[in-house]
């Protein structure tokens, strides 16, 4: 028998003597691969990462919620959710109470202040409802059990596992948020925390649940980074002329000047520079279609949430809050 053959026999015999251990079954499909990636990128313990993911639970209510988002409604049904007298009044009171901080933050980042308030108003009712789902449950459920958007949520889960403790309000297994895994008053996803969250109170820790300076600065920084133009407006209602051309709304930076829309049968209801780039949005309102010119700042809001209904709700809530702060009798609740 050759030396190589003898060595093979010896190794086979040794293998038979060793105790057999089955491969560990994954609690969630694809979990092991994710753990390997995070461990390789960060040096974190695979055992600890696995233990963290193992305790996360698939939640059917999360899958049910993402299958019926509010943004699938018509505007006539969506608008009443957010443009209520109580939400407007709460926003006015919130702005008045924290006006010095809000205005200073808005000025630093070049953002209109009422929009910082409106984001918090739409997202979490000014911090009163930040969500009850465990963030790990939400992201594990959507990353491993929701094929239509699994790639997006797997990326968010990976980023969450890689974030340093200084960018989170607490241990990963204690964080709660929306059914999509968004956190804090401004409902930041992990990628937004990574790139845009700000330690505005300079305590060495970003807390999007308890530090209002951090919360406001993070939203303002998000808008600034995506190209907000202060005092340029967000949208303006348009009036269709006889037989206007049908125009489909596209979620992209506006490029067509208003004067070109006029040649296609749409005119602004107030004076706006004819060279102002705009998109045209049609909303199904209670008494028929509404037409709106939307500008760069509207597009920026859709980077926060891609729905044009969301962006319009932010715009109208912001205007109503600003009107109420300056003149309590002038709250804007009209379309």
ROVO-740572 format. One record per atom (N, C-alpha, C, CB): z, x, y. Coordinates in steps of 0.001 Angstrom, whole numbers, plus 524288, in hexadecimal, padded with zeros to 5 digits. Glycine has a CB too. Layout:
N
ZXY
...
This chain:
335
800008035A7FB52
800008000080000
8000080378804D8
804D87FC398000A
7FCB4802288087F
7FC5B8054F80D3B
8013A804AC81090
7F781803D581061
801E18085B8143E
8067080823817B9
8065C8032C81AFB
8069980CF581B51
801C4801B081CDF
8016B7FCFA82024
802B97F81B81D01
7FBEF7FC7682285
8011A7F7F581809
8023F7F37C814BA
808147F324813A0
7FF2E7F3D080F9C
80A717F7C781289
810147F7D381191
813197F5F881669
811E17FD5D80FFA
811527F78D81B05
813E27F5F381FD6
8137F7F00D82096
8117D7F8CB82485
80EF97EDD981F5B
80E367E83181FD1
811F67E54181C43
8088C7E6B681E82
8126B7E72281758
815EC7E49581397
81B947E4DA81575
8156A7E72280E28
81D1F7E96C81798
8226A7EA128197F
8239A7E65E81E02
8234C7EFAB81B2D
81FED7E601821AA
820B77E28682629
820F57DCCC8247B
81C517E34882A2D
81DBC7DB5E8209F
81DCB7D60181EA8
823037D4C181C1E
819587D52381ABF
825197D8988192E
82A257D7C2816A0
82E7E7D72781A9A
82B637DC43812F0
82E517DA4881EB2
832457D9E1822D0
832007D49F82595
831997DE4A826C5
82D477D2CF82656
82C9A7CDCF828F6
82F067C95F825DE
826DD7CCBB829DF
82E8E7C9BD8209F
830CE7C5B681D4B
836BF7C5B281D7C
82EFF7C673817BC
839027CA4281EAB
83EB27CAB481EE1
841017C8B4823FE
840477D04D81E16
83DC17C8788282B
83FB07C6CB82D3F
8404D7C0E382D74
83C087C8A183192
8444D7BEEE8302D
844F07B93B830A2
840677B6DD833AB
84A2B7B7DD83355
83E7B7B26E831ED
83A097AFCF8347D
83C0A7AC3C838D0
836C07ACA083075
839CE7ACD983D75
83B487A98F841DE
836787A6C0843EC
83DE17ACD58463D
8368A7A196843C1
831F379EB4845BD
8316379F5D84BA3
83260798D88445F
82C9879F1484D82
82BB479F5985323
82E7079AC3855CE
825C279F5385465
830B679BBA85A60
8338C797AB85D2C
82FC47938585F33
836B479A0A861B6
830EA78EA985E00
82D9978A6985FC8
82E6D78989865A4
82EBE7855A85CAB
82A2E788888687C
82A8F7877286E15
82CDC7820886EF4
82527787E3870B9
8303A78196872C0
8322977C7287448
82DE67797587725
8371377CF1877BC
82AE277C4287A71
82691779E887D50
8218B77CD987C0A
827A6779F28834A
81D3677A2887B40
8185277CD1879E7
8166D7805387E4A
8141E778DA87893
815967855387D2A
813DB789048812B
8184278BD4883DC
810B17864388523
81D0A78A9C88270
8219978CF8884F5
821D2792DA88416
8269678A74882EF
820D57949887F4B
8215A79A2987E00
81D9679D7D88135
8206079B0C87827
818C679B97881CF
814EB79E8C884D3
8169879F0588A83
80F8779BF48847A
818BD79AD088CA8
81A8B79AF489211
81F1279EC8892AA
81C3179578893E2
822A979EBC88F02
8271A7A25288F2F
825307A7FA88F1C
82AD97A14E88A8E
821627A91B88BCD
81F4E7AE7688B94
81D027B014890CD
81B247AEEE8874B
81A2C7AC8B89352
817B67ADD189858
81BD37AED489C97
8140A7A95989A0E
81FB47AB6789CE1
823BB7ABFB8A0E9
826DF7B0F889FF6
827677A7278A0FD
828387B1F689B16
82B307B6AD899D0
8281A7BB9489B28
82CAB7B6B789405
823057BB8989A06
81FBF7C01189B38
81F3D7C0EA8A113
81A597BF6A898CE
81EFD7BCA18A416
81E427BD058A9C1
823407BE6D8ACA9
81C2B7B7F28ABD8
827B17BCD48AA8A
82C907BD548AD7A
830AC7C0CB8AAE9
82ED07B8128AE51
8301F7C1D38A5E1
834297C4BD8A316
838D47C1668A196
835F97C93D8A65B
838757BC4B8A266
83CBF7B8DA8A0EA
83D3E7B87789AFF
83BF57B36C8A344
841DB7B7428992A
842F57B6F789399
840017B27789107
848CE7B65C892B2
83CBB7B39588D17
83A127AF5488A50
83DE27AB7E887DF
836897B1898861D
8424C7AD79885E4
846217AA018836C
848617A62988763
84A8F7AD36880E9
8498B7A81B88C16
84BBC7A4A489014
847AD7A0BC89209
84DDC7A7D8894A9
842E47A280892A0
83EB879EF389442
83DE679AB48902F
839987A1F68952F
83DDF79C3E88B42
83D28798758870A
841987948A886F1
83CC279B3C881C5
846627966F8878E
84AE3792EA88793
84A8F78F0988C17
84FFC7960B887EB
8489F790DE8908A
8481478D828951F
8441C7892F8941B
84673790BA899EA
83F9E78AA8891EA
83B8D786CC890DB
83D0C7832D88C62
8366D7898388F9E
83FED7853888893
8417C782028841B
844C477D57885C6
84482785478802F
847E777E05889DA
84B5C779BD88B6E
8488B775A288EB3
84FF877BE188E7A
843D7776DF8908C
840CF7730989383
83ED876EC788FD7
83C2A775AF89660
83EAD769FF891C8
83D3A7659388E82
8383D762F389079
841AE7619F88E4F
834E1761A688CCF
8304B75E7A88E1B
832307591388FC6
82C6A75E1788959
830557575189460
8320B7524E89681
82D6174E92896D8
8349A7530C89BF8
82D7B74A76893CC
8292C746B8893DC
828AF7441B8992E
829EE7429888F9D
82D0E7435C89BE2
82CD2740D78A108
829C47441E8A4F1
8325373FDA8A31A
829C0749468A439
826AE74CB88A79A
820E074BEE8A68D
82837752828A6C0
81F7174B9E8A19A
819F674AAE8A038
8182F745548A21F
8192D74B1E89A46
81BAD7417F8A1E4
81A4E73C498A3DF
8198C73C658A9C9
81E91738478A269
81CF273F468AC8C
81CAE73F688B240
817BA7420A8B430
82168742328B474
8163E746568B1BE
8119E749298B3A6
80C9E746298B26C
8115B74EA98B138
80CE6742848AEC9
8084B73F688AD70
8074D73B038B159
808E873D228A7FF
80B18739E68B4C2
80A70735A88B899
80C667375A8BDF9
80D61730AE8B6CC
809F073B4F8C04D
80BAA73D2D8C571
80AA5739278C9AF
808EB7424A8C6D2
80E007392E8CDB4
80D5A7357D8D208
80836736608D4E0
811E7735F48D5DF
8064673B398D4C9
8017E73C7B8D7AA
7FC9D739E48D566
800BA7424E8D7C4
7FD22737468D0E0
7F8AE734758CEB3
7F81072F068D11A
7F943734018C8CF
7FBC472D778D471
7FB89728598D704
7F779728438DB65
800E9726E78D935
7F64A7238D8DD42
7F37C722FF8E233
7F75B723ED8E6A8
7F0DA71D768E2AA
7F53A725348EB3F
7F875726308EFD3
7FBE37217E8F12E
7F508727988F475
7F9DF71CCB8F083
7FCDF7181A8F1F0
801D1717958EEA6
7F97C713308F14C
801DA719CD8E9F7
80686719B08E6A2
809CF71E958E72C
804FB718FD8E0FA
8073F722E88E86D
809F9727F18E8E2
80D1B728488EDF1
8060D72C778E89F
80AB37268C8F22D
80D1E727198F754
81286724998F7B7
8099E724C08FB64
8135871FD38F5B1
8187F71D5E8F649
81CF07203A8F385
81842717E88F44B
81BA9723BB8EFEB
81FC6726B38ED47
8227A72A5C8F121
81D81729D68E8A5
81F7972CB18F4A9
8217C730DA8F807
8220872F4C8FDC2
81DFE735808F7A6
81F0672B8E8FF86
81F3B72A0C90510
822AB7253A905A8
819A4728FA90744
827AE725E390477
82B697219B904FF
82EBF72288909D8
82EE77211C90009
830B571E6390C38
8341B71F1C910C9
838CB7229490FAC
835FC719E2912BB
83B1B7221B90B09
83FBB72542909E3
83E6472B029094F
8425E7234F904F4
839EC72C33906E0
83870731B490653
837167340F90BA6
833C3732449028D
834A1730FF90EF6
83374732D79143A
8387F733CC91741
82FF972EE091723
83C14730009170F
840EC7308B919FA
8443273518917F5
8440C72B82919B3
8445E735C8912D8
8473273A44910A2
844D173F6591283
8472273A0D90A9B
83FA273F82912F6
83D037443A914DD
83E417455691A90
83726743BA9142B
83E6C7413091DAC
83FD0741CD92339
8455574404923B8
83F6873C7B92626
848F2741DC920C2
84E61743AD92106
84EE07494391F00
851F67400691DE1
84C0274A8691AD8
84C1874FD5918BF
84A04753B191CCB
848DB7502A913AD
845B77525591F4B
8436B755BE92340
847457568D927BF
83E377536E9254F
849907525D929A5
84D3A752DF92E00
851E97564892C8A
84F1974D7992FC2
853E375596927D7
858857587692622
8577875E4B925B4
85A6A75661920EA
852BF75FB0923FA
8518976533922E7
84D337673F9267A
84FEE765E291D2B
84CAF764EA92B01
8481D7660592E4D
847A876BC492FD0
84857762BB93332
84BEF76E3C93129
84B98773B3932D5
8495B7771892E78
85102775BF9347D
84B3777663929B2
8494E7797C92550
843A97781892401
84CC8778AD92086
8426F77309923F2
83D1F77157922A3
839357737D92699
83CCF76B5192271
83A5B772E792B92
836B9774B492F9F
8362C77AA392F8A
83890772E493507
83A8177D6A92EB5
83A387832092E8B
836F9784F7929E9
83FB67857E92E45
8379F7826D92574
8349E783D7920C8
82ED9782AD92196
836AD780E691BF4
82DC177E0F923B2
8284D77C99924A8
825B77805692879
827F877704926BE
82887781D292C8B
826677857093069
8255778ACF92E04
82A29785F793508
828D478CA092AB4
82824791C392849
82345791F9924EA
82CE47932892505
8223B78DC692214
81DDB78DCA91E67
818F478B2092087
81F7B78B299196A
8193A7890C9253A
8149F7869492784
8131978185924DB
8102078A4292758
8170277E2C923EB
816217792D92143
81877774D6924A4
8189A7792A91B9F
815FA7705B924CE
8182776BF4927B1
81D1A76A07924F1
814147677892830
8217B769B0927B3
82688768DD9251E
82703763C09222C
82ABF7692092909
8248975F999242B
8252675A8A9218D
822F275AA091C02
8227975641924B8
81F5A75E4691AFD
81D1575E94915BE
820CE76121911DB
817F67619A915E5
8242C7648B913B0
82837766AA91045
82BE87625090E94
82B4476B1791309
82D5175F0091247
830C975AA29110F
82E1E756CF90D64
83280757D791612
82928755A290E61
8265A751CF90B2E
825C3753A29058C
820FE750BB90D81
824DF758AA904B5
8248875AB38FF62
8299B7599A8FC6F
8235C760A18FF70
82E0375ABA8FEE5
83306759C48FC5D
833F0753EC8FB93
8377975C228FF98
831E0750C98FF33
8328574B258FEC3
82F83748DC8FA3B
830D97488A903B7
82AB074A8B8F98B
82779748898F545
8293C74ACF8F00C
821AD749CB8F63A
82A7774FCF8EFFA
82BB17525F8EB04
830F0750AA8E8C2
82BAD758378EBBC
83505750A28EBF0
83A4374FC48E9C2
83DCA74C5F8ED2C
83CE0754EC8E8E0
83B86749658F0B2
83E927461D8F445
842A8749728F718
841407418D8F141
840C374DC18F955
843F87515D8FC6E
8486A753BB8F927
8463F74E8390138
846FD755138F456
84AA5757C18F0EC
84E387544F8EDBA
84DD375B388F406
84DC274F328EE42
8515674BB18EB77
84FC174ABD8E5CE
851A8746898EE46
84ADB74BF98E467
8491874B278DF01
8456C74F988DD71
84650745BD8DE66
847A6753C78DB69
84481758588D9F8
842B6758368D44E
8479375D488DAED
843EE7540B8D176
8422F753878CC12
846957547B8C836
83DC0757438CB01
8463D751DF8C3B7
84A717522C8BFDC
848D7754D68BAC6
84C6474CCA8BEAE
843D37564B8BA50
84222758F28B58C
843B475EB08B5B2
83C2F7586E8B4D5
84534760C58B141
845E6766678B0F5
84092768FB8B1AC
848767680D8ABA8
8405476CD88B515
83B5976F698B633
83912771C58B138
83C0B773AC8BA69
83C547741F8ADFE
83A62776608A918
8382E7722C8A587
83EBD7795A8A648
83AC576DB98A51F
838B0769788A1EA
83353767C88A3E5
83C78764C88A1E8
832E3767328A90B
82DFA7655B8AB51
82985769248AA3C
82E95764918B131
82A6376E1E8AB52
82623771E68AAB8
824EA772FD8A502
82782776F88AD76
828C7773088A1A4
827C4773BD89C0A
824BF76F11899E4
82CF477477898FF
8265176A6189B74
82394765AD899A9
81DD7765CD89B43
82637760C089BDB
81CD37671F8A026
81772766EC8A21A
8144576BB18A07B
81774766758A802
816CF7702489FB3
81404774DD89E13
81261774A98985B
81763779A489F01
815AF7724789518
814BD7727888F79
8131C76D4888D0C
819807745C88CD1
813A2768F989008
81298763D888DB0
80F12760628910B
817B07610D88CB4
80C9C7629089510
8092875F7689867
803FD7625989908
80BB875E6489DD7
80082761DC8953C
7FBA1764E289543
7F85A7648389A38
7F86576336890D9
7F7FF75FED89CD2
7F48A75FB48A16B
7F5CB763BB8A5A2
7F4CD75A5D8A3CA
7FAC9765288A63A
7FC2B768F08AA51
7FFCC76D358A832
7FECB7661F8AEF4
7FF4A76E378A335
802C9772038A0B7
802467776D8A326
801A77725289AE0
7FD917790D8A476
7FCC877E4C8A6A2
7FFB777EEB8ABD0
7F6E577F628A76F
7FF6477AF38AF26
8021F77B368B432
8080377B858B36C
800BF776728B796
80A20778218B028
80FCB777FD8AF94
811D777CA18AC68
81171772E58AD01
80EB277EBD8A8E8
81055783878A631
810D5788048AA1F
80C5D784FB8A1C9
80D1D788428ADBC
80D6B78C408B1D2
8125978B938B513
8089578C078B559
813A1786A88B675
81850785AA8B98C
81D3E7871C8B683
8188677FEC8BB33
81D4F785E88B17D
821D6787478AE40
8227178D288ADE2
82152784EB8A8C2
81E2878FE88AD40
81E5E795A38ACF5
82086797EC8B208
818E2797E98ABD1
81EA8795F48B66F
82095797DD8BB7D
8266B796B98BC06
81D81795518C00F
82807792078BA73
82D91790AD8BACD
830E6794878B7B8
82E7E78B198B8D0
82F3A795CC8B302
83235799618AFB3
8324B79EE78B1F7
82FE97997A8AA30
82E6B7A0288B52E
82E0D7A56D8B761
830A17A5F58BCBE
828677A6FE8B7CA
831EC7A18E8BF3C
834367A1DC8C474
8398C7A4938C452
834C079C5D8C6CF
83AA27A7DF8C82F
83FD47AA3C8C87B
843E47A6308C9FD
83FE07AEC38CC67
848B37A7218C87D
84CF47A3738C99D
84D8D7A2838CF72
852167A5778C75F
84C157A6488D2B0
84CAD7A5C08D85D
849097A1A18DAAC
84BAC7AAF88DAFE
8452879FD68D79E
8418179BE18D98D
842A3796748D75B
83BF479D6F8D836
846F6795E88D480
84845790E38D225
84DB278F258D3D8
847F8791378CC29
84E74789FC8D405
85366787DC8D5DF
857CA7886A8D1E7
852BA782358D745
8567F789B98CD0C
85A7578A4B8C8FC
857FA78C038C3EB
85D71785308C831
85B0C78C548BFAA
858DB78DC68BA8E
8548478A058B8ED
85D2C78DD88B65F
850B178C128B628
84C1F788F48B4BC
84D84783F38B1D8
8487C78C298B16E
851607843D8AE74
8529B77FAE8AB47
855C677B978AE36
85585781578A67B
856E777C868B334
859CF778AE8B650
85672776028BA6D
85E6477B498B8F1
851C4777F68BB5D
84E7B775E58BF8F
84C417708F8BE1E
84A0A779B48C0CB
84C4676CFF8C1DF
849E6767E48C11C
845C1766F48C546
84E127638E8C141
84219763708C410
83DE0762598C7B9
83AA375DBB8C606
83A6E767118C857
835BC75DB98C789
83237759628C667
83042759AA8C0CE
82D997595F8CA32
82D70755938BF32
82B3E755938B9EC
82729759D98B93D
828D8750478B8B1
8252B75BF68BD98
82153760318BD4E
823CE765948BDBD
81D4C75F898C18F
828F1765CB8BE41
82B9176AD78BE95
82C0876CF98C415
828C676EAF8BB50
82B47769AF8C813
82BD476B698CD81
8318E76B448CF12
82886767F48D13A
8330D76EE38D290
8389076FAF8D3BD
839C676F1F8D98F
83A3F775048D1DF
83EA276D9B8DA9D
840A876DC18DFEB
83ECD769568E361
83F3D772BE8E25B
84080769828E857
83F2C7656F8EC16
839477650F8ECF3
841EC766728F141
8369F769788ECDB
830FF769898EDB7
82DD1769468E8C1
82F8976E498F0A3
8306F768ED8E440
82DD5768858DF2A
829D676CE28DE56
82B27763398DEAA
82BC07719B8DE4C
8286E776268DD66
827BE7771F8D78D
82AC077B028E010
822E2777EB8D5F7
821CE779C68D0B2
8231977F9C8D06D
81BFC778BC8CF25
823CC781C28CBB0
82526787518CB42
8216A78AF58CE24
8254F788D98C5A0
81C4D789E68CDFB
8189C78D538D0AD
8197378D248D694
812F878BC78CF58
81AEF788A28D8A6
81C06788408DE3F
8210E78B198DFA7
81C61782848DFEA
824F178ACB8DC38
829BB78DC78DD19
828797939A8DD3F
82DD478C998D8CB
82551795478D990
823F779ADE8D934
8214B79CCD8DE1F
8207079BDD8D47F
81D91799C68E022
81A3679BB68E45B
81BFB79A258E9D5
814C7799CE8E385
81EC3795BC8EA64
81FA7793AA8EFA3
8255C792A58F105
81CB278EC28F03E
828D77928B8ED2F
82E52791658EE66
830AA795CB8F1AB
831857909E8E952
83417794538F557
83610797FA8F943
83C09797E78F954
833DF7969D8FEBB
83E5279C8C8F9AA
843F979D128FA72
8450279D189004F
8462B7A22E8F7C9
845007987B902A8
845617981E9085B
84AE5798E290A64
84360792EC90A26
84ECE797F59071F
85424798C8908F7
8561D79E4B907C7
857C5794CA90681
852B07A17D90573
853AB7A716904A6
858B17A82D9018C
853F87A9D3909E8
859867A5068FD79
85E127A6018FA26
85C937A8B88F50D
860DC7A0E48F8F5
857987AA758F4BF
855C67AD228F00F
854717A9868EB97
859C47B0E18EE4D
854217A4758ECAB
8534E7A0A18E87F
8505179C028EAB1
8589579ED28E615
84C3579A4D8E7FF
8493D795B88E9AA
84B6E790F38E6DC
84342796648E885
84D2E78D258E9DE
84F6C788638E7AD
84CAB783B28EA16
8556D788218E8A6
8492A7814C8E71A
8461877CEE8E90B
848D4777AC8E845
840D777CDA8E660
84DBE777D88E68F
850D97731D8E5E4
85529772958EA07
8533F7730E8E07B
8575D776ED8EBC1
85C0E776A68EEFC
85B997796B8F442
86085778E98EC0C
857A377CAD8F507
8570377F898F9EE
8529977D178FD19
855E87856A8F8E3
853F677A159011E
84FDF7779C9044A
84C6477BA4906FA
852537740690860
84E6C7800F908DE
84AD37840990AF4
846D8785DB906F8
84DDC788B090CE8
84884786CF90222
844D87886D8FE0E
840DF784248FCEE
847CA789DC8F90A
842B277F4E8FCA8
83F4F77ADD8FB62
83B0D77A378FF7F
8428A775CE8FAEE
83C92779F590467
838C8779169089B
8351077DAD90934
83B997781B90DC0
8371A7826D908F5
833C57870390990
82FE17877990519
8371378BF1909E4
8316B785ED90075
82DE4786418FC01
829567827C8FC98
830D4785258F6F3
82A6D77DAC8FE42
82633779E78FF37
822B877BCC903A6
828717746F90083
8251F77DA8907DA
8221177F9290C4E
81EB77843890AC9
825AB78111910D0
820D5787C2907B4
81DDF78C50905FA
8194B78AB89028B
82169790199030B
81A0E786CC8FF52
815CE784C98FC04
81151782D38FF6A
817CD780568F868
8129B77FA690359
80E8E77DA0906D4
80BE17820B909D1
810E5779AB90AAB
80EFA7859490BD8
80CCA789F990ECD
8090F78D2D90B72
8112E78D7A910E6
80AB678E5A906AF
807897919B90339
8026A78F00901B9
80A92792EE8FE5A
80245789CB901E5
7FD84786F89006D
7FA2A7857D9051A
7FEEC7821C8FD6D
7FB9D78767909C4
7F814786DD90E39
7F92978270911EE
7F2D87864790C54
7FE26780DF9127E
7FF7577CB791635
7FE1D77E5A91BCD
8054D77B4E915CF
7FBEF77AAB91EBD
7FA9377B9B92431
7FDF277819927A3
7F4A577A9792530
801CD77A5492A57
805647771B92D59
802967740C931A7
809A677A7D92FB7
8045476F359325A
8027676BC89368A
7FCB976A4593608
8034C76E6093BB4
7FA6376AF793164
7F4E676976930B3
7F4477642C92E1D
7F21576D8692D83
7F889761B192CBF
7F82775C9D92A3E
7F6EA75D0D92474
7F40E7595B92CEA
7F72D75897921E0
7F66D7585D91C2F
7F1E7754C691AC4
7FB717567E91978
7F1BC7503391D2A
7EDA774C6691BF0
7ED05748B392089
7EEF474953916DC
7E87C7464A920E6
7E7637427692501
7E40273E2A922AF
7E4A174510929D0
7E53D73951923F7
7E258734FE921AD
7DCBF734EC923BB
7E51372FC8922D7
7D933733789203A
7D3A47334392181
7D1B772DA292161
7D072736A991DB0
7CDCF72CA192488
7CB7872773924C5
7C5F4727AD92293
7CB6E7255992A70
7C4D5724CF91E5D
7BF72724D191C5B
7BBDF7218E91FCD
7BF4B722BE916BA
7B727723819208B
7B3387209592377
7B01E71D3691F97
7AF807246092698
7ABE371AE09215D
7A8A7717BC91DE0
7A60971B3B919D7
7A486714A5920FD
7A68F719AF914E9
7A3F871C5F91093
7A5197224591072
79E1F71B7E910EA
7AA15723C991031
7AB4A7296490FDF
7A9D272B9A90A85
7B12372A58910F4
7A8C2730A290A6E
7A7AA7333A90574
7ACAC733739022D
7A570738D490660
7AC54732688FD24
7B0F8733338F9DD
7B2217390F8F965
7B02A730B98F457
7B70873A858FA42
7B89D740008FA0A
7BD61740778F67F
7B9D27422F8FF9D
7BD06743CD8F2AC
7C155744948EF01
7C51F748A78F126
7BF40746448E996
7CA29747728F0D6
7CE1F74B348F288
7CE6C74FB08EEAE
7D3817488F8F31A
7CE83754708F0B5
7CF0B7591A8ED7D
7D3CD75C288EF55
7CA0575C878EDBC
7D71475DB68EBA6
7DBCC760A38ED01
7DA65766618EDBF
7E013760008E8B8
7D8B3767A48F270
7D74576CF68F3BF
7D7FE76DAE8F99D
7D18D76E338F20C
7D83C772868FB71
7D8CD7735290114
7D4677709F9040B
7D8E07792E90262
7D5A576DB990827
7D18876AEC90AFC
7CDBC76EAF90D8F
7D3E97675290F18
7C8BF76D4290D78
7C4C4770A490FCB
7C0C876DA191312
7C1F6773A190B8C
7BFFE76895911F1
7BC1D7658F914DB
7BE63763D291A1B
7BA4A760C1911A3
7BBCD764EB91E70
7BDD57634092395
7BD8675D5592440
7BAC7765F092803
7C0FA75B4F9278A
7C124755AE9286B
7BBE87538292A3A
7C54C7546392C65
7B91E7567092D61
7B4257547492F6B
7B0447535792B0B
7B1C87585C93344
7B0BD7562F926A7
7AD487551E9223F
7AEBF74FFD91F8E
7AD78759A391E50
7B3C274EBB91F84
7B559749BE91D48
7B35F74539920A0
7BB517497E91CC0
7B357745FF925B8
7B162741D692922
7ABAE740AF927FA
7B20D7435692EE5
7A8B5744BD926C2
7A337743DC92572
7A2987411C92038
7A049749029255A
7A6D77410791D14
7A6A673E6191803
7A998739319180C
7A8E1741E7913CE
7AB547379B91CD0
7AD647325991D4F
7B342731CF91DCA
7ABBA72F5D918E6
7B5FF7361191F50
7BBB4735CD91FDF
7BD457385792503
7BE827388691B2F
7C0A27359B927FB
7C256737A792D0E
7C84D7377592D5F
7BFD67347C931A3
7CAB673B3C92FFF
7D06A73B0D930AE
7D1EE736BA93473
7D27E74056932AB
7D6A273493933A8
7D8927307593716
7DAE6732A393C19
7DC9A72D3393443
7DBA9737C093C6D
7DD7E73A4494132
7DA4B73F379420B
7E37873B88940E4
7DAA57414F946A5
7D77A745EB947C7
7D97074AA6944BC
7D7827471694DA6
7D5E374D13941F6
7D6E5751F293F29
7D230755769401B
7D7DB750FD9391D
7D32375A77940AD
7CECF75E17941A1
7CA9D75D6793D7B
7D0C5763CC941B2
7C5BE75CC093F0E
7C18975BA693B4B
7C0B075FF593752
7BC8975AB693E24
7C256764C39388D
7C19C76904934D7
7C614769A5930F9
7C0E276DFD937B9
7CA01766349312C
7CE977669B92DCC
7CCF6765CF92818
7D2D07628B92F69
7CE09769A0924B3
7CCA9768E491F27
7D023764BC91CAE
7CD2B76E1A91C1C
7CDCF7618F91956
7D0BC75D45916F3
7CE7975BEA9119E
7D0AF7586E91A84
7D1AB7596590E72
7CFDD75699909D3
7D075750CC90AF2
7D2FD75841904C8
7CDEF74D83907DE
7CE71747DF90885
7D10974597903AF
7C909745499097E
7D546742B890492
7D8497405E90056
7D81F73A6F900D9
7DE047425D90062
7D723737C48FC8A
7D74A732158FC63
7DC13730638F94A
7D23372FCF8F9F5
7DF4A72D0A8FBA4
7E3F872B068F913
7E37C725228F86A
7E8F372C6B8FC3D
7E53E7233D8F3F8
7E52771DA28F2FA
7EA3371B3F8F4F8
7E46471C758ED15
7E9F6719098F9AC
7EE88716CE8FC34
7EEEB710FD8FB02
7EE52717B79021E
7F2F770E918FD15
7F40C7091B8FBCA
7EFAA7057A8FD83
7F922707658FE48
7ED37706AD901ED
7E92B70338903FD
7E3B8705A190395
7EA58701DF909A6
7E3027090B8FFE0
7DDE370B658FF1D
7DE01711498FFD1
7DA0070905902D7
7D982713D08FF85
7D961719838FFDE
7DAAF71B8890552
7D41171B7D8FE43
7DD7371FEF9056D
7DE6C722D390A45
7DBA97280E909CD
7E4747239190B53
7D9AD729F290E3F
7D6EB72EE990E55
7D9E8732AF911E2
7D12672E3291039
7DA967376C90FF2
7DD9D73B56912CF
7DAC37408A912E4
7E30D73BFF91060
7DA9F742E89177E
7D92074864917D7
7DE0574B9E916A0
7D6C9749C791D6C
7DD8C74F3A91307
7E1FC7529E911B7
7E09B7583E9131D
7E3717522890BCB
7E47475B0F9151B
7E3887604191749
7E6307647D913F8
7E5857608291CF6
7E62076940915F3
7E83476DAF9130F
7EDD976CC691147
7E7E77729591665
7F11476A8A914A6
7F68F769CB91339
7F736765CB90ED5
7F9AE76814917FD
7F3C17620190E98
7F3C975E5190A38
7F2A37614290530
7EFBD759DB90B14
7EED6764B69055E
7ED94767E0900C6
7F23976B358FF2A
7E8D576B5B901DA
7F51A76D59902F5
7F9B57707F901BE
7FDBE76D3B8FEC9
7FC1E772BE906CA
7FE8F768619007E
80253765058FDC6
8008E764148F827
802FB75FBF900AF
7FB7A763BA8F741
7F9A7762F58F1E0
7FA27767E38EE94
7F403761278F1E4
7FB7476C428F0DD
7FCD7770DC8EDBC
802657703A8EBA6
7FC59775FB8F107
8058576D398EE5C
80AE576C1C8ECA2
80AC6768178E840
80E5276A1B8F143
80785764248E8EE
8068A760208E4F7
800E375E818E5AD
80A6C75B458E57A
7FDDB75EC28E191
7F82B75E428E21E
7F659758C18E381
7F59275FED8DD25
7F9B8754E48E332
7F80E74F878E431
7F73574E818EA06
7FC1474BB68E206
7F2B974C5D8EB93
7F20674AE28F111
7F5A8746678F2A6
7EC57749538F20F
7F7517432D8EEE8
7FB1D73F178F01F
800497418B8F1C8
7FBED73B718EB5F
801E07458E8EF05
806AD748628F065
8063974AA98F5DE
807CE74CC48EC64
801E674D358F6F4
8013674FA98FC1A
8015274B9C90070
7FC10752B78FC4E
7FEF4747128FF7B
7FF007430490384
80475740C690433
7FB2373EA490228
807677403B90002
80CCB73E5F9006F
810187423890399
80F3273D918FAF6
80F5274746902B2
8121974B40905B8
810AA74AC590B75
810D3750CB903AE
80BAF74A2D90C8C
809DF749CC911F9
80C477451D914BD
803E77496B91229
80C4D7409B91226
80E4073BEC914BD
8143373BF99153A
80C8173714911C6
816DF73DFF9114F
81C8B73E6C911BC
81E087424491604
81EF07401C90C81
81B54746B091650
81C6C74A8E91A63
81BB17483591FD1
818E174F5B919BB
81774745599209A
81683742F4925B8
81AA773EE692713
811207406F925D9
81C4173BD59232B
8203B737DE92422
8257673A5E92584
820D67345591F5B
826C673E9C922E3
82BAC7415B92409
82B81743B292982
82CB4745AD91FF4
827287464692AD3
826AB748A593004
827077448293445
8217E74BA39307D
82471740099336D
8249E73BD793750
82A25739C0937E7
820E473765935CD
82CF87392D93396
832417372B933D2
8361373AE29364F
83410735D992E89
8354C73FE59357F
838BE743D4937DA
8381A743DA93DC1
837987494E9359C
833527437693F8E
83252743A394532
8332573E58947D5
82CCA7458294634
8322273A15944E1
832C2734E394703
83416731379427D
82DB873314949FB
838FE72FD4941CB
83A9372CAA93D52
837A57278C93CD6
8403F72B9193DA1
8356F7259894128
8328D720A3940EA
82CD87216993F6D
832DE71DD694622
82B417265E93E8F
825B57278093DC9
8246B7294F93841
823FB72B999419D
8279D727AE93469
826877294B92F11
821147277E92D71
82AAE7271B92B50
81E2A72B2192B21
818EC729D79295D
81925727FC923C2
8153B72E8E929E5
817F9722FD922E1
817BB720FA91D90
8126771E8A91C7A
81C1371CF791CA5
80EF671EB092050
809AE71CB091F8F
806807209291C63
8070471B97924DA
8021371EF191A3C
7FEF17227091706
7FD427274C919E6
7FA3F71FA79150A
